[in-house]
């Protein structure tokens, strides 16, 4: 959405992607925090058309269990929620954070830049 390095790799897979509701909140927060109007920020997010997965008890449990692996790497709750969804769905996860590659969680982690 901000034309960052690696965006083209995300665009290539976005039609087959899902996102946690926690991560939608994180993106909305970052855009508004950067000065974008809250309605315009949400419009841009909604325009992507990503199916949103509610953050339920199962994802909360996985997220909480991951903290011993993610906290030492400085990962946020949003980062960990993203990983939990990938674990739950046995899906590949895409990130710009190289620290994620240090994780061995039984899922494929692709760093986009």
MDTraj code that builds the backbone (N, CA, C; nanometers):
import mdtraj as md
import numpy as np

residues = "UNK UNK UNK UNK UNK UNK UNK UNK UNK UNK UNK UNK UNK UNK UNK UNK UNK UNK UNK UNK UNK UNK UNK UNK UNK UNK UNK UNK UNK UNK UNK UNK UNK UNK UNK UNK UNK UNK UNK UNK UNK UNK UNK UNK UNK UNK UNK UNK UNK UNK UNK UNK UNK UNK UNK UNK UNK UNK UNK UNK UNK UNK UNK UNK UNK UNK UNK UNK UNK UNK UNK UNK UNK UNK UNK UNK UNK UNK UNK UNK UNK UNK UNK UNK UNK UNK UNK UNK UNK UNK UNK UNK UNK UNK UNK UNK UNK UNK UNK UNK UNK UNK UNK UNK UNK UNK UNK UNK UNK UNK UNK UNK UNK".split()
xyz = np.array([
    [0.0814, -0.1197, 0.0000],
    [0.0000, 0.0000, 0.0000],
    [0.0859, 0.1262, 0.0000],
    [0.2064, 0.1145, 0.0486],
    [0.2938, 0.2318, 0.0513],
    [0.4095, 0.2187, -0.0480],
    [0.3996, 0.1214, -0.1388],
    [0.5022, 0.1054, -0.2405],
    [0.6381, 0.0687, -0.1854],
    [0.6406, -0.0072, -0.0781],
    [0.7655, -0.0446, -0.0138],
    [0.8393, -0.1503, -0.0957],
    [0.9681, -0.1613, -0.0713],
    [1.0490, -0.2643, -0.1350],
    [0.9881, -0.4007, -0.1022],
    [0.9736, -0.4853, -0.2025],
    [0.9167, -0.6184, -0.1845],
    [0.7670, -0.6241, -0.2115],
    [0.7041, -0.5080, -0.2332],
    [0.5593, -0.5042, -0.2550],
    [0.5165, -0.5890, -0.3741],
    [0.5991, -0.5924, -0.4774],
    [0.5636, -0.6693, -0.5971],
    [0.5511, -0.8182, -0.5664],
    [0.6260, -0.8668, -0.4686],
    [0.6162, -1.0085, -0.4316],
    [0.4852, -1.0367, -0.3599],
    [0.4375, -0.9406, -0.2843],
    [0.3092, -0.9556, -0.2160],
    [0.1952, -0.9466, -0.3166],
    [0.2035, -0.8523, -0.4086],
    [0.1000, -0.8358, -0.5113],
    [0.0813, -0.9663, -0.5888],
    [0.1894, -1.0384, -0.6113],
    [0.1831, -1.1625, -0.6885],
    [0.1026, -1.2727, -0.6188],
    [0.0887, -1.2667, -0.4871],
    [0.0184, -1.3725, -0.4136],
    [-0.1065, -1.3242, -0.3417],
    [-0.1365, -1.1971, -0.3515],
    [-0.2440, -1.1397, -0.2703],
    [-0.3813, -1.2012, -0.2989],
    [-0.4054, -1.2417, -0.4220],
    [-0.5358, -1.2996, -0.4557],
    [-0.5610, -1.4330, -0.3866],
    [-0.4565, -1.4978, -0.3375],
    [-0.4697, -1.6262, -0.2684],
    [-0.4333, -1.6145, -0.1212],
    [-0.4465, -1.4944, -0.0667],
    [-0.4028, -1.4695, 0.0707],
    [-0.5203, -1.4452, 0.1645],
    [-0.4923, -1.4627, 0.2927],
    [-0.5860, -1.4285, 0.3992],
    [-0.5101, -1.3452, 0.5015],
    [-0.5838, -1.2803, 0.5902],
    [-0.5211, -1.1976, 0.6920],
    [-0.6008, -1.2097, 0.8220],
    [-0.5311, -1.2090, 0.9318],
    [-0.5951, -1.2108, 1.0624],
    [-0.6578, -1.0747, 1.0912],
    [-0.7690, -1.0747, 1.1618],
    [-0.8314, -0.9480, 1.2004],
    [-0.7362, -0.8649, 1.2867],
    [-0.6480, -0.9299, 1.3609],
    [-0.5476, -0.8579, 1.4402],
    [-0.4555, -0.7801, 1.3471],
    [-0.4162, -0.8397, 1.2377],
    [-0.3256, -0.7736, 1.1444],
    [-0.3955, -0.6628, 1.0660],
    [-0.5257, -0.6763, 1.0424],
    [-0.6003, -0.5657, 0.9828],
    [-0.5968, -0.4453, 1.0758],
    [-0.6166, -0.4708, 1.2040],
    [-0.6107, -0.3629, 1.3027],
    [-0.4717, -0.2998, 1.3061],
    [-0.3702, -0.3822, 1.2931],
    [-0.2322, -0.3331, 1.2941],
    [-0.2044, -0.2430, 1.1729],
    [-0.2515, -0.2827, 1.0552],
    [-0.2314, -0.2022, 0.9349],
    [-0.3080, -0.0707, 0.9477],
    [-0.4323, -0.0793, 0.9926],
    [-0.5132, 0.0415, 1.0128],
    [-0.4425, 0.1359, 1.1099],
    [-0.3913, 0.0828, 1.2186],
    [-0.3205, 0.1629, 1.3188],
    [-0.1982, 0.2311, 1.2591],
    [-0.1202, 0.1560, 1.1820],
    [0.0013, 0.2124, 1.1219],
    [-0.0300, 0.3231, 1.0222],
    [-0.1340, 0.3044, 0.9412],
    [-0.1699, 0.4064, 0.8432],
    [-0.2208, 0.5337, 0.9109],
    [-0.3061, 0.5174, 1.0094],
    [-0.3588, 0.6338, 1.0818],
    [-0.2464, 0.7030, 1.1589],
    [-0.1605, 0.6227, 1.2198],
    [-0.0476, 0.6788, 1.2944],
    [0.0459, 0.7574, 1.2029],
    [0.0527, 0.7181, 1.0764],
    [0.1373, 0.7880, 0.9792],
    [0.0694, 0.9137, 0.9243],
    [-0.0539, 0.9402, 0.9697],
    [-0.1214, 1.0635, 0.9313],
    [-0.2369, 1.0477, 0.8344],
    [-0.2674, 0.9255, 0.7924],
    [-0.3777, 0.9054, 0.6983],
    [-0.5108, 0.9145, 0.7736],
    [-0.6093, 0.9722, 0.7093],
    [-0.7447, 0.9752, 0.7639],
    [-0.7924, 0.8317, 0.7883],
    [-0.8588, 0.8086, 0.9009],
    [-0.8988, 0.6722, 0.9367],
    [-0.9925, 0.6081, 0.8346],
    [-1.0834, 0.6863, 0.7775],
    [-1.1747, 0.6305, 0.6776],
    [-1.1034, 0.5979, 0.5473],
    [-1.0113, 0.6849, 0.5076],
    [-0.9331, 0.6590, 0.3873],
    [-0.8434, 0.5373, 0.4071],
    [-0.7850, 0.5248, 0.5249],
    [-0.7000, 0.4089, 0.5548],
    [-0.7819, 0.2803, 0.5422],
    [-0.8996, 0.2794, 0.6023],
    [-0.9819, 0.1583, 0.5957],
    [-1.0280, 0.1309, 0.4529],
    [-1.0564, 0.2355, 0.3762],
    [-1.0927, 0.2185, 0.2359],
    [-0.9807, 0.1460, 0.1602],
    [-0.8573, 0.1892, 0.1803],
    [-0.7437, 0.1252, 0.1127],
    [-0.7290, -0.0209, 0.1547],
    [-0.7488, -0.0476, 0.2820],
    [-0.7399, -0.1858, 0.3312],
    [-0.8504, -0.2709, 0.2682],
    [-0.9719, -0.2191, 0.2689],
    [-1.0862, -0.2934, 0.2150],
    [-1.0716, -0.3169, 0.0654],
    [-1.0093, -0.2227, -0.0043],
    [-0.9894, -0.2345, -0.1484],
    [-0.9049, -0.3556, -0.1847],
    [-0.8182, -0.3976, -0.0938],
    [-0.7348, -0.5156, -0.1197],
    [-0.8182, -0.6422, -0.1335],
    [-0.9331, -0.6452, -0.0678],
    [-1.0229, -0.7602, -0.0784],
    [-0.9731, -0.8868, -0.0110],
    [-0.8845, -0.8718, 0.0857],
    [-0.8331, -0.9902, 0.1558],
    [-0.9382, -1.0472, 0.2502],
    [-0.9637, -1.1769, 0.2421],
    [-1.0527, -1.2366, 0.3405],
    [-0.9907, -1.2247, 0.4797],
    [-1.0709, -1.1788, 0.5741],
    [-1.0260, -1.1610, 0.7114],
    [-1.0674, -1.2804, 0.7962],
    [-0.9731, -1.3312, 0.8740],
    [-0.9996, -1.4435, 0.9628],
    [-1.0127, -1.3888, 1.1048],
    [-1.1273, -1.4095, 1.1698],
    [-1.1432, -1.3605, 1.3065],
    [-1.0399, -1.4235, 1.4001],
    [-0.9939, -1.3452, 1.4942],
    [-0.8978, -1.3938, 1.5933],
    [-0.9770, -1.4649, 1.7029],
    [-0.9796, -1.5971, 1.6945],
    [-1.0612, -1.6767, 1.7858],
    [-0.9761, -1.7422, 1.8945],
    [-1.0384, -1.8258, 1.9748],
    [-0.9695, -1.8921, 2.0859],
    [-0.8529, -1.9788, 2.0388],
    [-0.8714, -2.0483, 1.9280],
    [-0.7638, -2.1351, 1.8782],
    [-0.6411, -2.0522, 1.8395],
    [-0.6639, -1.9396, 1.7712],
    [-0.5520, -1.8545, 1.7334],
    [-0.4895, -1.7885, 1.8557],
    [-0.5718, -1.7522, 1.9526],
    [-0.5193, -1.6930, 2.0766],
    [-0.4285, -1.7925, 2.1486],
    [-0.4678, -1.9172, 2.1510],
    [-0.3871, -2.0190, 2.2180],
    [-0.2531, -2.0392, 2.1481],
    [-0.2543, -2.0477, 2.0161],
    [-0.1297, -2.0639, 1.9401],
    [-0.0412, -1.9409, 1.9593],
    [-0.1013, -1.8223, 1.9503],
    [-0.0266, -1.6978, 1.9671],
    [0.0429, -1.6946, 2.1023],
    [-0.0299, -1.7274, 2.2072],
    [0.0282, -1.7280, 2.3410],
    [0.1407, -1.8281, 2.3559],
    [0.1278, -1.9421, 2.2910],
    [0.2315, -2.0448, 2.2996],
    [0.3582, -2.0052, 2.2249],
    [0.3445, -1.9182, 2.1251],
    [0.4603, -1.8787, 2.0444],
    [0.5492, -1.7749, 2.1118],
    [0.5025, -1.7134, 2.2168],
    [0.5754, -1.6005, 2.2759],
    [0.7186, -1.6367, 2.3152],
    [0.7430, -1.7588, 2.3585],
    [0.8795, -1.7972, 2.3979],
    [0.9759, -1.7974, 2.2795],
    [0.9220, -1.8104, 2.1580],
    [1.0062, -1.8097, 2.0390],
    [1.0139, -1.6708, 1.9753],
    [0.9040, -1.5972, 1.9828],
    [0.8951, -1.4692, 1.9132],
    [0.9448, -1.3504, 1.9950],
    [0.9251, -1.3539, 2.1241],
    [0.9662, -1.2402, 2.2088],
    [1.1162, -1.2139, 2.2020],
    [1.2021, -1.3192, 2.2083],
    [1.3462, -1.2921, 2.1996],
    [1.3882, -1.2256, 2.0683],
    [1.3062, -1.2393, 1.9639],
    [1.3368, -1.1786, 1.8343],
    [1.2736, -1.0403, 1.8202],
    [1.2015, -0.9972, 1.9229],
    [1.1389, -0.8656, 1.9201],
    [1.0108, -0.8589, 1.8405],
    [0.9475, -0.9729, 1.8154],
    [0.8243, -0.9733, 1.7369],
    [0.7081, -0.9209, 1.8204],
    [0.6186, -0.8501, 1.7541],
    [0.5020, -0.7914, 1.8194],
    [0.3894, -0.8939, 1.8321],
    [0.2853, -0.8542, 1.9020],
    [0.1660, -0.9376, 1.9109],
    [0.1078, -0.9593, 1.7714],
    [0.1061, -0.8543, 1.6892],
    [0.0558, -0.8679, 1.5527],
    [0.1375, -0.9660, 1.4710],
    [0.2705, -0.9586, 1.4857],
    [0.3577, -1.0540, 1.4160],
    [0.3251, -1.1965, 1.4576],
    [0.3108, -1.2143, 1.5867],
    [0.2861, -1.3483, 1.6403],
    [0.1479, -1.3986, 1.6010],
    [0.0496, -1.3098, 1.5955],
    [-0.0847, -1.3483, 1.5496],
    [-0.0810, -1.3922, 1.4036],
    [-0.0013, -1.3251, 1.3240],
    [0.0156, -1.3627, 1.1826],
    [0.0750, -1.5028, 1.1718],
    [0.1779, -1.5281, 1.2491],
    [0.2402, -1.6606, 1.2498],
    [0.1427, -1.7677, 1.2980],
    [0.0632, -1.7344, 1.3985],
    [-0.0349, -1.8301, 1.4510],
    [-0.1357, -1.8689, 1.3432],
    [-0.1803, -1.7719, 1.2655],
    [-0.2746, -1.8017, 1.1573],
    [-0.2096, -1.8931, 1.0540],
    [-0.0840, -1.8660, 1.0204],
    [-0.0132, -1.9513, 0.9237],
    [0.0007, -2.0936, 0.9771],
    [0.0319, -2.1066, 1.1044],
    [0.0432, -2.2396, 1.1651],
    [-0.0919, -2.3091, 1.1618],
    [-0.1958, -2.2381, 1.2012],
    [-0.3308, -2.2938, 1.2058],
    [-0.3771, -2.3415, 1.0692],
    [-0.3431, -2.2663, 0.9659],
    [-0.3865, -2.2993, 0.8302],
    [-0.2828, -2.3776, 0.7496],
    [-0.1673, -2.4034, 0.8129],
    [-0.0571, -2.4720, 0.7438],
    [-0.0229, -2.3984, 0.6134],
    [-0.0066, -2.2673, 0.6276],
    [0.0142, -2.1809, 0.5124],
    [0.1520, -2.1165, 0.5154],
    [0.1958, -2.0748, 0.3995],
    [0.3187, -1.9969, 0.3882],
    [0.2889, -1.8570, 0.4393],
    [0.3864, -1.7971, 0.5056],
    [0.3702, -1.6617, 0.5570],
    [0.4744, -1.5716, 0.4917],
    [0.4339, -1.4504, 0.4594],
    [0.5223, -1.3522, 0.3960],
    [0.5488, -1.2391, 0.4943],
    [0.6724, -1.1959, 0.5003],
    [0.7109, -1.0892, 0.5925],
    [0.8259, -1.0076, 0.5351],
    [0.8383, -0.8871, 0.5856],
    [0.9538, -0.8039, 0.5528],
    [1.0571, -0.8095, 0.6648],
    [1.0245, -0.8805, 0.7710],
    [1.1104, -0.8869, 0.8898],
    [1.2024, -1.0088, 0.8825],
    [1.3291, -0.9845, 0.8601],
    [1.4263, -1.0941, 0.8434],
    [1.4417, -1.1799, 0.9687],
    [1.4092, -1.1263, 1.0841],
    [1.4215, -1.2024, 1.2089],
    [1.3337, -1.3271, 1.2075],
    [1.2257, -1.3221, 1.1310],
    [1.1350, -1.4372, 1.1260],
    [1.2034, -1.5624, 1.0730],
    [1.3042, -1.5459, 0.9885],
    [1.3732, -1.6623, 0.9307],
    [1.4435, -1.7456, 1.0373],
    [1.4679, -1.6881, 1.1544],
    [1.5319, -1.7614, 1.2636],
    [1.4348, -1.8576, 1.3315],
    [1.3089, -1.8476, 1.2987],
    [1.2066, -1.9311, 1.3606],
    [1.1941, -2.0655, 1.2888],
    [1.1730, -2.1694, 1.3656],
    [1.1476, -2.3018, 1.3111],
    [1.0132, -2.3476, 1.3672],
    [0.9068, -2.3188, 1.2929],
    [0.7714, -2.3408, 1.3438],
    [0.6917, -2.4408, 1.2611],
    [0.7572, -2.5062, 1.1668],
    [0.6872, -2.6039, 1.0842],
    [0.6064, -2.5418, 0.9716],
    [0.6314, -2.4136, 0.9427],
    [0.5664, -2.3461, 0.8308],
    [0.6741, -2.2807, 0.7460],
    [0.6388, -2.2504, 0.6225],
    [0.7324, -2.1818, 0.5351],
    [0.7224, -2.0314, 0.5574],
    [0.8357, -1.9695, 0.5821],
    [0.8428, -1.8253, 0.6034],
    [0.9236, -1.7652, 0.4897],
    [0.8604, -1.6736, 0.4145],
    [0.9294, -1.6097, 0.3033],
    [0.9494, -1.4609, 0.3328],
    [1.0744, -1.4209, 0.3342],
    [1.1081, -1.2806, 0.3537],
    [1.1045, -1.2126, 0.2177],
    [1.0271, -1.1046, 0.2073],
    [1.0034, -1.0439, 0.0770],
    [1.1072, -0.9413, 0.0356],
    [1.1978, -0.9043, 0.1278],
    [1.3032, -0.8094, 0.0900],
    [1.4278, -0.8357, 0.1698],
])
top = md.Topology()
chain = top.add_chain()
for i, resn in enumerate(residues, 1):
    res = top.add_residue(resn, chain, resSeq=i)
    for name in ("N", "CA", "C"):
        top.add_atom(name, md.element.get_by_symbol(name[0]), res)
traj = md.Trajectory(xyz[None], top)
